[in-house]
Protein backbone atom coordinates (compact mmCIF):
# COMPACT_ATOMS: atom_id res chain seq x y z
CA UNK A 1 0.00 0.00 0.00
CA UNK A 2 1.36 3.40 -1.01
CA UNK A 3 1.90 6.03 1.67
CA UNK A 4 0.26 9.46 1.47
CA UNK A 5 3.56 11.07 0.49
CA UNK A 6 4.13 8.43 -2.23
CA UNK A 7 0.66 9.03 -3.63
CA UNK A 8 1.09 12.80 -3.59
CA UNK A 9 4.41 12.48 -5.43
CA UNK A 10 2.88 10.21 -8.10
CA UNK A 11 -0.16 12.47 -8.48
CA UNK A 12 2.04 15.53 -8.99
CA UNK A 13 4.10 13.70 -11.61
CA UNK A 14 1.01 12.53 -13.51
CA UNK A 15 -0.58 15.95 -13.22
CA UNK A 16 2.41 17.64 -14.81
CA UNK A 17 2.88 15.03 -17.55
CA UNK A 18 -0.78 14.93 -18.57
CA UNK A 19 -1.53 18.66 -18.18
CA UNK A 20 -4.17 18.13 -15.50
CA UNK A 21 -5.89 20.52 -13.12
CA UNK A 22 -7.37 19.19 -9.87
CA UNK A 23 -10.44 20.97 -8.51
CA UNK A 24 -11.62 20.02 -5.02
CA UNK A 25 -14.46 21.00 -2.72
CA UNK A 26 -13.83 22.15 0.85
CA UNK A 27 -15.63 19.03 2.08
CA UNK A 28 -13.02 16.65 0.64
CA UNK A 29 -10.55 14.87 2.93
CA UNK A 30 -7.53 16.92 3.96
CA UNK A 31 -5.01 15.10 1.73
CA UNK A 32 -7.09 15.85 -1.38
CA UNK A 33 -7.51 19.51 -0.43
CA UNK A 34 -3.74 19.77 0.02
CA UNK A 35 -2.90 18.30 -3.42
CA UNK A 36 -5.58 20.24 -5.35
CA UNK A 37 -4.77 23.18 -7.61
CA UNK A 38 -7.89 24.96 -6.43
CA UNK A 39 -10.21 24.38 -3.46
CA UNK A 40 -13.54 26.16 -3.28
CA UNK A 41 -17.29 26.05 -2.77
CA UNK A 42 -19.78 25.34 -5.55
CA UNK A 43 -19.79 28.89 -6.98
CA UNK A 44 -16.01 29.29 -6.87
CA UNK A 45 -15.52 25.86 -8.44
CA UNK A 46 -18.07 26.62 -11.19
CA UNK A 47 -16.22 29.83 -12.05
CA UNK A 48 -12.84 28.11 -11.93
CA UNK A 49 -14.07 25.22 -14.08
CA UNK A 50 -15.19 27.69 -16.75
CA UNK A 51 -11.66 29.19 -16.88
CA UNK A 52 -9.59 25.99 -17.01
CA UNK A 53 -7.02 25.64 -19.81
CA UNK A 54 -5.67 22.18 -18.88
CA UNK A 55 -6.37 19.13 -21.05
CA UNK A 56 -7.90 17.09 -18.22
CA UNK A 57 -9.98 18.18 -15.22
CA UNK A 58 -10.05 15.96 -12.15
CA UNK A 59 -13.03 16.94 -10.05
CA UNK A 60 -12.81 15.84 -6.43
CA UNK A 61 -16.25 16.57 -5.09
CA UNK A 62 -19.65 15.05 -5.77
CA UNK A 63 -20.86 13.99 -9.19
CA UNK A 64 -23.14 16.93 -10.03
CA UNK A 65 -20.11 19.24 -9.61
CA UNK A 66 -18.12 17.20 -12.13
CA UNK A 67 -21.10 17.34 -14.51
CA UNK A 68 -21.06 21.14 -14.21
CA UNK A 69 -17.35 21.17 -15.09
CA UNK A 70 -18.11 19.07 -18.17
CA UNK A 71 -20.99 21.33 -19.20
CA UNK A 72 -18.76 24.42 -19.19
CA UNK A 73 -15.85 22.47 -20.76
CA UNK A 74 -17.51 20.16 -23.32
CA UNK A 75 -14.26 19.59 -25.24
CA UNK A 76 -12.16 18.67 -22.21
CA UNK A 77 -11.89 15.32 -20.48
CA UNK A 78 -13.43 15.46 -16.98
CA UNK A 79 -12.68 12.57 -14.64
CA UNK A 80 -13.65 11.78 -11.05
CA UNK A 81 -12.11 9.61 -8.32
CA UNK A 82 -15.40 7.72 -7.78
CA UNK A 83 -18.73 7.94 -9.62
CA UNK A 84 -20.47 6.87 -6.41
CA UNK A 85 -19.77 10.30 -4.88
CA UNK A 86 -23.40 11.38 -5.18
CA UNK A 87 -25.62 13.89 -3.38
CA UNK A 88 -28.87 13.44 -1.48
CA UNK A 89 -30.25 16.66 -2.99
CA UNK A 90 -29.46 15.64 -6.56
CA UNK A 91 -30.68 12.07 -5.97
CA UNK A 92 -33.90 13.36 -4.40
CA UNK A 93 -34.92 15.32 -7.49
CA UNK A 94 -35.26 12.84 -10.38
CA UNK A 95 -35.56 14.64 -13.76
CA UNK A 96 -38.76 12.86 -14.85
CA UNK A 97 -40.52 13.64 -11.56
CA UNK A 98 -39.31 17.23 -11.61
CA UNK A 99 -40.56 17.67 -15.19
CA UNK A 100 -44.00 16.43 -14.16
CA UNK A 101 -43.93 18.71 -11.10
CA UNK A 102 -43.17 21.75 -13.30
CA UNK A 103 -46.21 21.07 -15.49
CA UNK A 104 -48.30 22.36 -12.58
CA UNK A 105 -46.50 25.72 -12.69
CA UNK A 106 -46.30 26.70 -16.38
CA UNK A 107 -45.77 30.45 -15.87
CA UNK A 108 -43.05 30.16 -13.22
CA UNK A 109 -39.37 30.97 -13.53
CA UNK A 110 -37.46 27.85 -12.47
CA UNK A 111 -34.47 28.42 -10.19
CA UNK A 112 -32.45 25.37 -9.23
CA UNK A 113 -29.73 25.11 -6.65
CA UNK A 114 -26.57 23.83 -8.34
CA UNK A 115 -26.89 20.63 -6.26
CA UNK A 116 -28.91 18.87 -8.96
CA UNK A 117 -28.25 16.68 -11.99
CA UNK A 118 -27.35 17.96 -15.45
CA UNK A 119 -30.78 16.82 -16.68
CA UNK A 120 -32.58 18.87 -14.03
CA UNK A 121 -30.47 21.87 -15.07
CA UNK A 122 -31.89 21.50 -18.60
CA UNK A 123 -35.35 22.17 -17.08
CA UNK A 124 -34.07 25.31 -15.35
CA UNK A 125 -34.12 29.02 -16.20
CA UNK A 126 -31.26 30.00 -13.91
CA UNK A 127 -28.98 28.06 -11.54
CA UNK A 128 -27.78 29.39 -8.18
CA UNK A 129 -25.42 28.41 -5.39
CA UNK A 130 -25.75 29.23 -1.70
CA UNK A 131 -23.23 32.06 -2.28
CA UNK A 132 -25.37 33.88 -4.83
CA UNK A 133 -28.91 32.50 -4.30
CA UNK A 134 -30.20 35.73 -2.77
CA UNK A 135 -28.77 37.74 -5.68
CA UNK A 136 -30.37 35.37 -8.18
CA UNK A 137 -33.81 35.58 -6.53
CA UNK A 138 -33.74 39.39 -6.24
CA UNK A 139 -32.73 39.67 -9.92
CA UNK A 140 -36.13 38.21 -10.91
CA UNK A 141 -39.01 40.73 -11.37
CA UNK A 142 -41.32 40.95 -8.35
CA UNK A 143 -44.39 39.93 -10.33
CA UNK A 144 -42.75 36.79 -11.72
CA UNK A 145 -43.70 33.60 -9.80
CA UNK A 146 -40.81 31.26 -8.96
CA UNK A 147 -40.26 27.55 -8.50
CA UNK A 148 -37.20 26.79 -6.37
CA UNK A 149 -35.60 23.34 -6.21
CA UNK A 150 -34.34 21.02 -4.87
CA UNK A 151 -33.48 22.27 -1.35
CA UNK A 152 -36.54 23.25 0.69
CA UNK A 153 -34.41 24.53 3.60
CA UNK A 154 -32.42 26.91 1.40
CA UNK A 155 -35.72 27.86 -0.26
CA UNK A 156 -37.36 28.71 3.07
CA UNK A 157 -34.31 30.75 4.07
CA UNK A 158 -34.49 32.69 0.78
CA UNK A 159 -38.21 33.35 1.27
CA UNK A 160 -37.47 34.86 4.70
CA UNK A 161 -34.53 36.88 3.36
CA UNK A 162 -36.12 38.23 0.17
CA UNK A 163 -39.82 38.29 1.03
CA UNK A 164 -40.55 36.44 -2.22
CA UNK A 165 -43.10 33.66 -2.24
CA UNK A 166 -41.78 30.56 -4.02
CA UNK A 167 -43.03 27.10 -4.81
CA UNK A 168 -40.55 24.67 -3.24
CA UNK A 169 -39.53 21.17 -4.21
CA UNK A 170 -39.44 18.99 -1.08
CA UNK A 171 -35.75 18.08 -1.10
CA UNK A 172 -33.09 18.37 1.59
CA UNK A 173 -29.44 17.68 2.38
CA UNK A 174 -28.97 14.75 4.76
CA UNK A 175 -25.78 16.33 6.11
CA UNK A 176 -27.30 19.70 6.96
CA UNK A 177 -30.40 18.09 8.46
CA UNK A 178 -28.25 16.00 10.80
CA UNK A 179 -27.55 18.70 13.39
CA UNK A 180 -29.13 18.37 16.82
CA UNK A 181 -30.59 21.60 18.23
CA UNK A 182 -30.60 20.20 21.76
CA UNK A 183 -26.93 19.20 21.56
CA UNK A 184 -26.05 22.50 19.89
CA UNK A 185 -27.62 24.49 22.73
CA UNK A 186 -25.83 22.32 25.32
CA UNK A 187 -22.54 22.91 23.48
CA UNK A 188 -23.18 26.65 23.33
CA UNK A 189 -23.78 26.72 27.10
CA UNK A 190 -20.25 25.31 27.51
CA UNK A 191 -18.87 27.98 25.15
CA UNK A 192 -21.11 31.01 25.75
CA UNK A 193 -18.78 33.43 23.94
CA UNK A 194 -18.74 31.32 20.76
CA UNK A 195 -20.24 32.48 17.49
CA UNK A 196 -22.58 29.91 15.92
CA UNK A 197 -22.24 29.89 12.14
CA UNK A 198 -24.50 27.82 9.87
CA UNK A 199 -25.06 26.93 6.24
CA UNK A 200 -28.50 27.92 4.87
CA UNK A 201 -29.18 24.28 3.90
CA UNK A 202 -29.62 23.64 7.63
CA UNK A 203 -33.08 23.29 9.15
CA UNK A 204 -34.91 26.42 10.28
CA UNK A 205 -34.51 25.72 14.02
CA UNK A 206 -30.71 25.63 13.56
CA UNK A 207 -30.72 28.85 11.52
CA UNK A 208 -32.79 30.58 14.22
CA UNK A 209 -30.02 30.15 16.81
CA UNK A 210 -27.14 30.93 14.42
CA UNK A 211 -25.32 34.24 14.74
CA UNK A 212 -24.20 34.08 11.12
CA UNK A 213 -25.70 32.23 8.14
CA UNK A 214 -23.73 31.87 4.94
CA UNK A 215 -22.31 29.71 2.19
CA UNK A 216 -19.15 27.66 2.66
CA UNK A 217 -16.94 30.52 1.43
CA UNK A 218 -19.08 33.00 3.37
CA UNK A 219 -18.43 31.12 6.62
CA UNK A 220 -14.70 30.93 5.90
CA UNK A 221 -14.56 34.68 5.33
CA UNK A 222 -16.68 35.44 8.38
CA UNK A 223 -14.39 33.49 10.71
CA UNK A 224 -11.31 35.06 9.13
CA UNK A 225 -12.65 38.61 9.53
CA UNK A 226 -14.25 38.21 12.96
CA UNK A 227 -12.61 39.47 16.14
CA UNK A 228 -14.11 36.53 18.04
CA UNK A 229 -11.85 33.56 18.78
CA UNK A 230 -14.34 30.68 19.18
CA UNK A 231 -16.82 29.33 16.62
CA UNK A 232 -19.35 26.50 16.50
CA UNK A 233 -19.58 25.45 12.86
CA UNK A 234 -22.83 23.96 11.49
CA UNK A 235 -21.87 22.57 8.12
CA UNK A 236 -19.97 19.56 6.77
CA UNK A 237 -16.92 19.01 8.97
CA UNK A 238 -14.49 19.04 6.03
CA UNK A 239 -14.57 22.83 6.07
CA UNK A 240 -12.66 22.84 9.36
CA UNK A 241 -9.36 21.98 7.65
CA UNK A 242 -9.19 25.16 5.56
CA UNK A 243 -10.80 27.20 8.30
CA UNK A 244 -8.10 26.17 10.78
CA UNK A 245 -5.34 26.87 8.25
CA UNK A 246 -6.75 30.38 7.81
CA UNK A 247 -7.20 30.88 11.57
CA UNK A 248 -4.52 28.90 13.44
CA UNK A 249 -5.17 30.61 16.79
CA UNK A 250 -8.96 30.34 16.77
CA UNK A 251 -11.03 27.57 18.35
CA UNK A 252 -13.30 25.78 15.86
CA UNK A 253 -15.92 23.34 17.15
CA UNK A 254 -18.07 21.22 14.80
CA UNK A 255 -21.79 21.45 15.53
CA UNK A 256 -23.02 18.16 17.04
CA UNK A 257 -24.96 15.61 15.04
CA UNK A 258 -28.19 13.91 16.11
CA UNK A 259 -26.41 10.59 15.76
CA UNK A 260 -24.00 9.23 18.35
CA UNK A 261 -20.90 8.79 16.22
CA UNK A 262 -17.17 8.88 16.74
CA UNK A 263 -16.60 12.50 15.71
CA UNK A 264 -19.99 13.81 16.98
CA UNK A 265 -20.08 16.01 13.88
CA UNK A 266 -21.80 15.92 10.52
CA UNK A 267 -19.85 14.46 7.61
CA UNK A 268 -21.00 13.85 4.05
CA UNK A 269 -20.47 10.17 3.31
CA UNK A 270 -20.69 10.96 -0.41
CA UNK A 271 -17.85 13.50 -0.23
CA UNK A 272 -15.74 11.07 1.75
CA UNK A 273 -16.11 8.34 -0.91
CA UNK A 274 -13.23 10.05 -2.71
CA UNK A 275 -9.75 9.17 -1.42
CA UNK A 276 -6.21 10.07 -2.38
CA UNK A 277 -5.70 6.51 -3.65
CA UNK A 278 -8.74 6.81 -5.93
CA UNK A 279 -7.56 10.23 -7.09
CA UNK A 280 -4.23 8.72 -8.12
CA UNK A 281 -5.93 5.79 -9.86
CA UNK A 282 -8.31 7.97 -11.85
CA UNK A 283 -5.39 10.13 -12.98
CA UNK A 284 -3.41 7.07 -13.97
CA UNK A 285 -6.31 5.45 -15.88
CA UNK A 286 -8.03 8.70 -16.95
CA UNK A 287 -11.22 7.08 -15.73
CA UNK A 288 -14.06 7.20 -14.61
CA UNK A 289 -14.88 9.88 -17.17
CA UNK A 290 -17.91 12.17 -17.02
CA UNK A 291 -19.82 11.93 -20.30
CA UNK A 292 -22.92 13.90 -21.26
CA UNK A 293 -24.68 14.07 -24.59
CA UNK A 294 -24.49 17.33 -26.54
CA UNK A 295 -28.17 18.16 -26.15
CA UNK A 296 -27.94 18.06 -22.34
CA UNK A 297 -24.73 20.11 -22.40
CA UNK A 298 -26.23 22.80 -24.65
CA UNK A 299 -29.44 23.10 -22.64
CA UNK A 300 -27.72 23.00 -19.22
CA UNK A 301 -25.11 25.61 -20.21
CA UNK A 302 -27.77 28.30 -20.53
CA UNK A 303 -28.91 28.51 -16.86
CA UNK A 304 -25.34 27.99 -15.60
CA UNK A 305 -23.96 30.88 -17.64
CA UNK A 306 -26.93 33.06 -16.66
CA UNK A 307 -25.73 32.57 -13.09
CA UNK A 308 -22.05 33.13 -13.90
CA UNK A 309 -22.87 36.28 -15.90
CA UNK A 310 -25.00 37.77 -13.12
CA UNK A 311 -23.29 40.90 -11.81
C-alpha positions as CSV (number, residue, x, y, z in Angstrom):
1,X,0.0,0.0,0.0
2,X,1.4,3.4,-1.0
3,X,1.9,6.0,1.7
4,X,0.3,9.5,1.5
5,X,3.6,11.1,0.5
6,X,4.1,8.4,-2.2
7,X,0.7,9.0,-3.6
8,X,1.1,12.8,-3.6
9,X,4.4,12.5,-5.4
10,X,2.9,10.2,-8.1
11,X,-0.2,12.5,-8.5
12,X,2.0,15.5,-9.0
13,X,4.1,13.7,-11.6
14,X,1.0,12.5,-13.5
15,X,-0.6,16.0,-13.2
16,X,2.4,17.6,-14.8
17,X,2.9,15.0,-17.5
18,X,-0.8,14.9,-18.6
19,X,-1.5,18.7,-18.2
20,X,-4.2,18.1,-15.5
21,X,-5.9,20.5,-13.1
22,X,-7.4,19.2,-9.9
23,X,-10.4,21.0,-8.5
24,X,-11.6,20.0,-5.0
25,X,-14.5,21.0,-2.7
26,X,-13.8,22.2,0.9
27,X,-15.6,19.0,2.1
28,X,-13.0,16.7,0.6
29,X,-10.6,14.9,2.9
30,X,-7.5,16.9,4.0
31,X,-5.0,15.1,1.7
32,X,-7.1,15.8,-1.4
33,X,-7.5,19.5,-0.4
34,X,-3.7,19.8,0.0
35,X,-2.9,18.3,-3.4
36,X,-5.6,20.2,-5.3
37,X,-4.8,23.2,-7.6
38,X,-7.9,25.0,-6.4
39,X,-10.2,24.4,-3.5
40,X,-13.5,26.2,-3.3
41,X,-17.3,26.1,-2.8
42,X,-19.8,25.3,-5.6
43,X,-19.8,28.9,-7.0
44,X,-16.0,29.3,-6.9
45,X,-15.5,25.9,-8.4
46,X,-18.1,26.6,-11.2
47,X,-16.2,29.8,-12.1
48,X,-12.8,28.1,-11.9
49,X,-14.1,25.2,-14.1
50,X,-15.2,27.7,-16.8
51,X,-11.7,29.2,-16.9
52,X,-9.6,26.0,-17.0
53,X,-7.0,25.6,-19.8
54,X,-5.7,22.2,-18.9
55,X,-6.4,19.1,-21.1
56,X,-7.9,17.1,-18.2
57,X,-10.0,18.2,-15.2
58,X,-10.0,16.0,-12.2
59,X,-13.0,16.9,-10.0
60,X,-12.8,15.8,-6.4
61,X,-16.3,16.6,-5.1
62,X,-19.7,15.1,-5.8
63,X,-20.9,14.0,-9.2
64,X,-23.1,16.9,-10.0
65,X,-20.1,19.2,-9.6
66,X,-18.1,17.2,-12.1
67,X,-21.1,17.3,-14.5
68,X,-21.1,21.1,-14.2
69,X,-17.3,21.2,-15.1
70,X,-18.1,19.1,-18.2
71,X,-21.0,21.3,-19.2
72,X,-18.8,24.4,-19.2
73,X,-15.9,22.5,-20.8
74,X,-17.5,20.2,-23.3
75,X,-14.3,19.6,-25.2
76,X,-12.2,18.7,-22.2
77,X,-11.9,15.3,-20.5
78,X,-13.4,15.5,-17.0
79,X,-12.7,12.6,-14.6
80,X,-13.6,11.8,-11.0
81,X,-12.1,9.6,-8.3
82,X,-15.4,7.7,-7.8
83,X,-18.7,7.9,-9.6
84,X,-20.5,6.9,-6.4
85,X,-19.8,10.3,-4.9
86,X,-23.4,11.4,-5.2
87,X,-25.6,13.9,-3.4
88,X,-28.9,13.4,-1.5
89,X,-30.2,16.7,-3.0
90,X,-29.5,15.6,-6.6
91,X,-30.7,12.1,-6.0
92,X,-33.9,13.4,-4.4
93,X,-34.9,15.3,-7.5
94,X,-35.3,12.8,-10.4
95,X,-35.6,14.6,-13.8
96,X,-38.8,12.9,-14.9
97,X,-40.5,13.6,-11.6
98,X,-39.3,17.2,-11.6
99,X,-40.6,17.7,-15.2
100,X,-44.0,16.4,-14.2
101,X,-43.9,18.7,-11.1
102,X,-43.2,21.8,-13.3
103,X,-46.2,21.1,-15.5
104,X,-48.3,22.4,-12.6
105,X,-46.5,25.7,-12.7
106,X,-46.3,26.7,-16.4
107,X,-45.8,30.4,-15.9
108,X,-43.1,30.2,-13.2
109,X,-39.4,31.0,-13.5
110,X,-37.5,27.8,-12.5
111,X,-34.5,28.4,-10.2
112,X,-32.5,25.4,-9.2
113,X,-29.7,25.1,-6.7
114,X,-26.6,23.8,-8.3
115,X,-26.9,20.6,-6.3
116,X,-28.9,18.9,-9.0
117,X,-28.3,16.7,-12.0
118,X,-27.3,18.0,-15.5
119,X,-30.8,16.8,-16.7
120,X,-32.6,18.9,-14.0
121,X,-30.5,21.9,-15.1
122,X,-31.9,21.5,-18.6
123,X,-35.3,22.2,-17.1
124,X,-34.1,25.3,-15.3
125,X,-34.1,29.0,-16.2
126,X,-31.3,30.0,-13.9
127,X,-29.0,28.1,-11.5
128,X,-27.8,29.4,-8.2
129,X,-25.4,28.4,-5.4
130,X,-25.7,29.2,-1.7
131,X,-23.2,32.1,-2.3
132,X,-25.4,33.9,-4.8
133,X,-28.9,32.5,-4.3
134,X,-30.2,35.7,-2.8
135,X,-28.8,37.7,-5.7
136,X,-30.4,35.4,-8.2
137,X,-33.8,35.6,-6.5
138,X,-33.7,39.4,-6.2
139,X,-32.7,39.7,-9.9
140,X,-36.1,38.2,-10.9
141,X,-39.0,40.7,-11.4
142,X,-41.3,41.0,-8.3
143,X,-44.4,39.9,-10.3
144,X,-42.8,36.8,-11.7
145,X,-43.7,33.6,-9.8
146,X,-40.8,31.3,-9.0
147,X,-40.3,27.5,-8.5
148,X,-37.2,26.8,-6.4
149,X,-35.6,23.3,-6.2
150,X,-34.3,21.0,-4.9
151,X,-33.5,22.3,-1.3
152,X,-36.5,23.2,0.7
153,X,-34.4,24.5,3.6
154,X,-32.4,26.9,1.4
155,X,-35.7,27.9,-0.3
156,X,-37.4,28.7,3.1
157,X,-34.3,30.7,4.1
158,X,-34.5,32.7,0.8
159,X,-38.2,33.4,1.3
160,X,-37.5,34.9,4.7
161,X,-34.5,36.9,3.4
162,X,-36.1,38.2,0.2
163,X,-39.8,38.3,1.0
164,X,-40.6,36.4,-2.2
165,X,-43.1,33.7,-2.2
166,X,-41.8,30.6,-4.0
167,X,-43.0,27.1,-4.8
168,X,-40.6,24.7,-3.2
169,X,-39.5,21.2,-4.2
170,X,-39.4,19.0,-1.1
171,X,-35.7,18.1,-1.1
172,X,-33.1,18.4,1.6
173,X,-29.4,17.7,2.4
174,X,-29.0,14.8,4.8
175,X,-25.8,16.3,6.1
176,X,-27.3,19.7,7.0
177,X,-30.4,18.1,8.5
178,X,-28.3,16.0,10.8
179,X,-27.6,18.7,13.4
180,X,-29.1,18.4,16.8
181,X,-30.6,21.6,18.2
182,X,-30.6,20.2,21.8
183,X,-26.9,19.2,21.6
184,X,-26.1,22.5,19.9
185,X,-27.6,24.5,22.7
186,X,-25.8,22.3,25.3
187,X,-22.5,22.9,23.5
188,X,-23.2,26.7,23.3
189,X,-23.8,26.7,27.1
190,X,-20.3,25.3,27.5
191,X,-18.9,28.0,25.1
192,X,-21.1,31.0,25.7
193,X,-18.8,33.4,23.9
194,X,-18.7,31.3,20.8
195,X,-20.2,32.5,17.5
196,X,-22.6,29.9,15.9
197,X,-22.2,29.9,12.1
198,X,-24.5,27.8,9.9
199,X,-25.1,26.9,6.2
200,X,-28.5,27.9,4.9
201,X,-29.2,24.3,3.9
202,X,-29.6,23.6,7.6
203,X,-33.1,23.3,9.1
204,X,-34.9,26.4,10.3
205,X,-34.5,25.7,14.0
206,X,-30.7,25.6,13.6
207,X,-30.7,28.8,11.5
208,X,-32.8,30.6,14.2
209,X,-30.0,30.2,16.8
210,X,-27.1,30.9,14.4
211,X,-25.3,34.2,14.7
212,X,-24.2,34.1,11.1
213,X,-25.7,32.2,8.1
214,X,-23.7,31.9,4.9
215,X,-22.3,29.7,2.2
216,X,-19.2,27.7,2.7
217,X,-16.9,30.5,1.4
218,X,-19.1,33.0,3.4
219,X,-18.4,31.1,6.6
220,X,-14.7,30.9,5.9
221,X,-14.6,34.7,5.3
222,X,-16.7,35.4,8.4
223,X,-14.4,33.5,10.7
224,X,-11.3,35.1,9.1
225,X,-12.6,38.6,9.5
226,X,-14.2,38.2,13.0
227,X,-12.6,39.5,16.1
228,X,-14.1,36.5,18.0
229,X,-11.8,33.6,18.8
230,X,-14.3,30.7,19.2
231,X,-16.8,29.3,16.6
232,X,-19.3,26.5,16.5
233,X,-19.6,25.5,12.9
234,X,-22.8,24.0,11.5
235,X,-21.9,22.6,8.1
236,X,-20.0,19.6,6.8
237,X,-16.9,19.0,9.0
238,X,-14.5,19.0,6.0
239,X,-14.6,22.8,6.1
240,X,-12.7,22.8,9.4
241,X,-9.4,22.0,7.6
242,X,-9.2,25.2,5.6
243,X,-10.8,27.2,8.3
244,X,-8.1,26.2,10.8
245,X,-5.3,26.9,8.2
246,X,-6.7,30.4,7.8
247,X,-7.2,30.9,11.6
248,X,-4.5,28.9,13.4
249,X,-5.2,30.6,16.8
250,X,-9.0,30.3,16.8
251,X,-11.0,27.6,18.3
252,X,-13.3,25.8,15.9
253,X,-15.9,23.3,17.1
254,X,-18.1,21.2,14.8
255,X,-21.8,21.5,15.5
256,X,-23.0,18.2,17.0
257,X,-25.0,15.6,15.0
258,X,-28.2,13.9,16.1
259,X,-26.4,10.6,15.8
260,X,-24.0,9.2,18.3
261,X,-20.9,8.8,16.2
262,X,-17.2,8.9,16.7
263,X,-16.6,12.5,15.7
264,X,-20.0,13.8,17.0
265,X,-20.1,16.0,13.9
266,X,-21.8,15.9,10.5
267,X,-19.9,14.5,7.6
268,X,-21.0,13.8,4.1
269,X,-20.5,10.2,3.3
270,X,-20.7,11.0,-0.4
271,X,-17.9,13.5,-0.2
272,X,-15.7,11.1,1.8
273,X,-16.1,8.3,-0.9
274,X,-13.2,10.0,-2.7
275,X,-9.8,9.2,-1.4
276,X,-6.2,10.1,-2.4
277,X,-5.7,6.5,-3.7
278,X,-8.7,6.8,-5.9
279,X,-7.6,10.2,-7.1
280,X,-4.2,8.7,-8.1
281,X,-5.9,5.8,-9.9
282,X,-8.3,8.0,-11.9
283,X,-5.4,10.1,-13.0
284,X,-3.4,7.1,-14.0
285,X,-6.3,5.4,-15.9
286,X,-8.0,8.7,-16.9
287,X,-11.2,7.1,-15.7
288,X,-14.1,7.2,-14.6
289,X,-14.9,9.9,-17.2
290,X,-17.9,12.2,-17.0
291,X,-19.8,11.9,-20.3
292,X,-22.9,13.9,-21.3
293,X,-24.7,14.1,-24.6
294,X,-24.5,17.3,-26.5
295,X,-28.2,18.2,-26.1
296,X,-27.9,18.1,-22.3
297,X,-24.7,20.1,-22.4
298,X,-26.2,22.8,-24.7
299,X,-29.4,23.1,-22.6
300,X,-27.7,23.0,-19.2
301,X,-25.1,25.6,-20.2
302,X,-27.8,28.3,-20.5
303,X,-28.9,28.5,-16.9
304,X,-25.3,28.0,-15.6
305,X,-24.0,30.9,-17.6
306,X,-26.9,33.1,-16.7
307,X,-25.7,32.6,-13.1
308,X,-22.0,33.1,-13.9
309,X,-22.9,36.3,-15.9
310,X,-25.0,37.8,-13.1
311,X,-23.3,40.9,-11.8
